[in-house]
Amino acid sequence: MAATTTTTSFKAALLSTPSISSSTKSTVLKPRFTSSSSSRYSPIPKSLIAHHVSTKTNAIVAKMGTVPSPVSETTSLDFHTSIFQKENISLAGHEEYIVRGGRHLFPLLEDAFKGIKQIGVIGWGSQGPAQAQNLRDSLAEAKSDVVVKASSNSLVLIGLRKGSRSFAEARAAGFTEENGTLGDIWETVAGSDLVLLLISDSAQADNYEKVFSHMKPNSILGLSHGFLLGHLQSLGLDFPKNISVIAVCPKGMGPSVRRLYVQGKEINGAGINASFAVHQDVDGRATDVALGWSVALGSPFTFATTLEQEYKSDIFGERGILLGAVHGVVECLFRRYVEDGMSEELAYKNTVECITGIVSKTISTKGMLAVYNSLSEEGKKRFEAAYSASYYPCMEILYECYEDVASGSEIRSVVLAGRRFYEKEGLPAFPMGKIDQTRMWKVGERVRATRAKDDLGPLCPFTSGVFVALMMAQIEVLRKKGHSYSEIINESLIEAVDSLNPFMHARGVSFMVDNCSTTARLGSRKWAPRFDYNLTQQAFVAVDSGAPINQDLISNFLSDPVHEAIEVCAKLRPTVDISVPPDADFVRPELRQSS
């Protein structure tokens, strides 16, 4: 049955609740800014935002070195589980705790989900189809009686009738009204003991009150993204106190979560790593339920975080290395190479194909240092020139982006953008347009049409230097802001090279920009031009003017402790690469073109 609390009275209760930061039961990481004794400057100086203002300032920056920041001393993210085996690992000298996955753990799911008779998966977008099918298959293999019920979010998100495409796709995946595994969203919320809220961020912002009011007391709200917490914080609100709130956040988009799960059937589990957080625990079950959920999804290893840190690193990551920055980087490099006389096809190969192909494959299997070490001596010089010139221009934008996310500004922009997609207050709808018809992306279509099956593209030293500088700058910002190494590596590296980039290699960056989540699409359109302009106006000008290479930056890159941590994380997942065919489909139902 639905909870008896009405929406109106519930809202009044919310408004009297203390802010999230003071009431959450999860451990909050606190950044500690430190200066390095071996450098005159802090790795992220206060003057960073202004360091490109003049040629004189650029000359000063060229002489600057940066010593990698230590991850801030934080309260331990330790946890207790009575069902799964907790493991201690050391990442660059920092102790962290994880749970390894694997199909041999599926028999433990019944104990992990004790007291849960129905899991309601709300939403059929990116994560919904993958998580619903993985949970169903894992529980079936475990011979569990727990029912996984899918509910299309179309009535909420886009107002479609029950005959809409999202319902049809859920039925095609084996969820039907007849077998009791497909139903109305609100009936599903009211009848579920574990509600996985996987609708879009903007839909969560518009519908959270109704979701909360329908949930049973002592039921569990499951999130795969911390956006809703950030939204509630921005309003001074909190989750209702009669439910548990947990999160399991796969470090990859839904299609990757499903494809690697299916591939993992051959080797006892290959999948996408996940973080988990327990934000509220009303009856002591939350940790084991969250870990069971992650194991059932096929996660090779699950690490602890807080819901607040997750949404900051996740939304920040989408605007950085995962999509927005890559979008901006390849566009400005493509223009540069074509202007320098390179053919359009070769320019595309040396930008998009290079980053999403050979560079990502190398980082995934051998780490970032292997990209540099595989270059010739001349190639290393070009890499160093690109890295030295690009590091600070990338960091400037990344630092601003992180603060926009942490302050709630970026979250508010997502909510407002979602509302602009529909007619409102007499104004027309303004859905996001597509980018795939512009010159560069049409070239990409031609390149992919003639590309050999296993062609990963050329290893371009200059492109590699820019991309690795971007990745290292993002790692440094997250380090400086107090995020754990497991979260930094998964959000800034593994999710990029093991999930998103393989899909972009198969279908193109423009296809991802046009078809991923609303939050990511908005972030890419907002931040990609910033990376494009900063690199064009600052980094490339420095290279063309013969600015000296910052050898301190290069030295610190080569000796950065993150490389050791990456090596440890790489050993924790099965050595299987995601298989993405050229026609791989990750278009959300509401974005499909009608036939």
Salt bridges, closest charged atoms under 4 A:
ASP78 OD1 - LYS86 NZ 2.67
GLU87 OE1 - ARG100 NE 2.72
ASP137 OD1 - ARG136 NE 3.19
ASP137 OD2 - ARG258 NH2 3.02
GLU141 OE1 - ARG103 NH1 3.43
GLU169 OE2 - ARG592 NE 2.57
GLU177 OE2 - ARG171 NH2 2.81
ASP193 OD1 - LYS216 NZ 2.66
ASP201 OD2 - HIS225 NE2 3.29
ASP206 OD1 - ARG419 NH2 2.81
ASP238 OD2 - LYS241 NZ 2.85
ASP283 OD2 - ARG285 NE 2.84
GLU308 OE2 - LYS312 NZ 3.37
GLU310 OE1 - HIS225 ND1 3.76
GLU310 OE2 - LYS251 NZ 3.72
ASP314 OD2 - HIS225 ND1 2.92
GLU318 OE1 - ARG319 NH1 3.40
GLU331 OE2 - HIS327 NE2 3.18
GLU344 OE2 - ARG439 NE 2.52
GLU344 OE1 - ARG446 NH2 3.68
GLU345 OE2 - ARG446 NH2 2.89
GLU353 OE1 - ARG451 NH1 2.81
GLU377 OE2 - LYS380 NZ 3.68
GLU396 OE1 - HIS52 NE2 3.20
GLU400 OE1 - ARG530 NH2 2.73
GLU403 OE2 - LYS481 NZ 3.72
GLU410 OE2 - ARG319 NE 2.64
GLU410 OE1 - LYS526 NZ 3.05
GLU445 OE1 - LYS442 NZ 3.18
GLU476 OE1 - ARG479 NH2 2.88
GLU487 OE1 - HIS483 ND1 2.92
GLU491 OE2 - LYS251 NZ 2.72
ASP498 OD2 - ARG573 NH1 3.59
ASP514 OD1 - ARG525 NH2 3.02
ASP532 OD1 - ARG335 NH2 2.60
ASP544 OD1 - ARG336 NH2 2.76
ASP560 OD1 - ARG479 NH1 2.79
GLU567 OE2 - LYS571 NZ 3.86
ASP577 OD2 - LYS361 NZ 2.40
ASP585 OD2 - ARG592 NH1 3.01
GLU590 OE2 - ARG588 NH1 2.10
